[in-house]
Amino acid sequence: MSNKIILTVFCIFLSVMYFAEIAHSFETVDECYKKLVRKFPSVEAIKAEFGDRAIWEERTEPSPHDNNLILRITYMSYPGIEISTMGYTWEGKDSFFITSLNVYKAGIVNFSGIDIGSARISVIRKFGRPVSNKNNELRYEDDTTGDMSITFIIEIDKVVEIRFTSYPD
């Protein structure tokens, strides 16, 4: 009887330690975005990382909120990754946002160690319970406004695509 009690207590202890470790390792979408922008702080940094072999589309348009503000919108497509950005200058300062990033190939960009080919359980251990879990998509949103999200597309329990979206409005 005492062996069963000891074994039960030990199993409970391991479970508590395991779940505490998972809870502390949860990554937020906000933290992932900050790391992403540190890696790619400008269109030039993206070019430096991937080269000039991209399919490019660039345009400018007035801001929907301020006609005096001109937005610079760039879409870049490289083998295994697509990136959309938005930038503008206001009061003498440049602003830059990554508005979307889709990754299809391993080793290009990962979010907190999660990359193409990572196991579904690894995503859940790293990010916690998704906001949405349908059609083999695990979707996570930022903690405050919901203006940013990361979606992991899963096939046969492995990540096959990672989508990051930001609405810098």
C-alpha positions in Angstrom: 0.0 0.0 0.0 2.7 2.5 0.9 4.5 1.8 -2.4 1.3 2.8 -4.3 1.1 6.0 -2.3 4.7 6.8 -2.9 4.3 6.1 -6.6 1.1 8.2 -6.8 2.8 11.1 -5.0 5.8 10.8 -7.3 3.5 10.8 -10.4 1.6 13.8 -9.2 4.9 15.6 -8.4 6.2 14.9 -12.0 2.9 16.1 -13.5 3.0 19.3 -11.5 6.6 19.9 -12.5 5.9 19.1 -16.2 2.9 21.4 -16.4 4.7 24.2 -14.5 7.5 23.9 -17.0 5.1 24.1 -19.9 3.2 27.1 -18.4 6.5 29.0 -18.0 7.6 28.3 -21.5 4.5 29.7 -23.2 5.6 32.2 -25.8 3.4 35.1 -26.8 2.6 36.3 -30.3 3.9 39.8 -29.1 7.3 38.3 -28.1 7.5 36.5 -31.5 6.7 39.7 -33.4 9.4 41.6 -31.5 12.0 38.9 -32.4 10.8 39.0 -36.0 11.2 42.7 -36.3 14.7 42.6 -34.6 15.7 40.0 -37.3 14.0 42.0 -40.1 13.9 45.7 -39.1 13.6 46.9 -42.7 13.0 45.9 -46.3 16.8 46.2 -46.8 17.4 43.7 -44.0 15.0 41.2 -45.7 16.9 41.7 -48.9 20.2 41.2 -47.1 18.9 37.9 -45.6 17.3 36.5 -48.8 18.9 38.4 -51.7 17.4 40.1 -54.6 15.9 37.0 -56.3 12.4 37.8 -55.0 9.2 38.5 -56.8 8.6 42.1 -55.7 5.6 44.4 -55.7 6.0 47.9 -54.2 3.4 50.7 -54.1 2.6 53.8 -52.2 -0.8 55.0 -51.1 -2.3 57.5 -48.7 -3.1 56.3 -45.3 -6.8 55.7 -44.7 -6.5 57.7 -41.5 -4.4 60.6 -42.7 -4.2 61.7 -46.3 -0.9 63.5 -45.6 0.7 60.2 -44.6 2.0 58.1 -47.4 2.3 54.3 -46.8 5.1 52.3 -48.5 3.7 48.8 -49.0 6.0 46.0 -50.2 5.3 42.4 -51.0 8.2 39.9 -51.5 8.1 36.3 -52.4 11.1 34.0 -52.1 11.3 30.3 -52.4 9.7 29.0 -49.2 8.6 32.4 -47.8 6.3 35.4 -48.6 6.6 38.7 -46.7 4.4 41.8 -46.8 5.5 45.0 -45.1 4.2 48.5 -44.5 6.3 51.6 -43.7 5.8 55.3 -43.4 7.6 58.4 -42.2 5.8 60.6 -39.6 7.3 63.5 -37.7 10.7 62.7 -39.2 10.7 59.1 -37.9 10.5 56.0 -40.0 8.0 53.3 -39.0 8.2 49.7 -40.3 5.8 46.8 -39.8 5.7 43.3 -41.0 2.1 42.8 -42.0 2.3 39.2 -43.1 4.8 36.4 -43.3 4.0 32.9 -44.7 6.7 30.3 -44.3 6.6 27.0 -46.2 10.2 25.7 -46.0 12.2 24.7 -42.9 15.2 26.7 -41.7 14.0 30.1 -43.0 12.2 31.6 -40.0 11.0 29.9 -36.9 8.9 31.2 -34.0 10.5 30.4 -30.7 12.0 27.1 -32.0 8.9 26.1 -33.9 9.7 25.6 -37.5 8.3 23.7 -40.5 8.4 20.0 -39.5 7.9 20.6 -35.8 5.4 18.4 -34.1 1.9 19.6 -33.2 2.5 18.9 -29.5 5.7 21.1 -29.6 3.6 24.0 -30.8 1.1 23.5 -28.0 3.9 23.1 -25.4 5.5 26.3 -26.6 2.4 28.5 -27.2 -0.3 26.9 -25.0 -3.9 26.4 -25.9 -4.7 28.0 -29.3 -7.5 30.6 -29.7 -8.7 28.6 -32.6 -8.1 24.9 -33.5 -10.0 24.0 -36.6 -9.2 22.5 -40.0 -5.7 21.5 -38.8 -4.9 25.1 -37.9 -3.6 26.2 -34.5 -4.2 29.9 -34.3 -2.7 32.2 -31.6 -3.3 35.9 -31.1 -1.5 38.6 -29.2 -2.6 39.1 -25.6 -3.9 42.7 -25.7 -5.6 43.7 -29.0 -5.8 40.6 -31.2 -4.1 42.7 -33.9 -1.5 40.0 -34.5 -1.7 36.3 -35.0 0.4 33.2 -35.7 -1.3 30.2 -37.3 0.4 26.9 -37.6 -0.9 24.7 -40.4 -0.7 21.0 -39.4 -0.6 17.9 -41.6 0.0 14.4 -40.1 0.9 16.0 -36.8 3.6 18.2 -38.3 3.8 21.9 -39.1 3.7 22.4 -42.8 3.1 26.2 -42.9 3.5 29.1 -40.5 1.4 32.3 -41.1 2.0 35.5 -39.2 -0.4 38.4 -39.6 -0.3 41.9 -38.2 -2.8 44.7 -38.5 -0.9 47.9 -37.6 -3.9 50.1 -37.4 
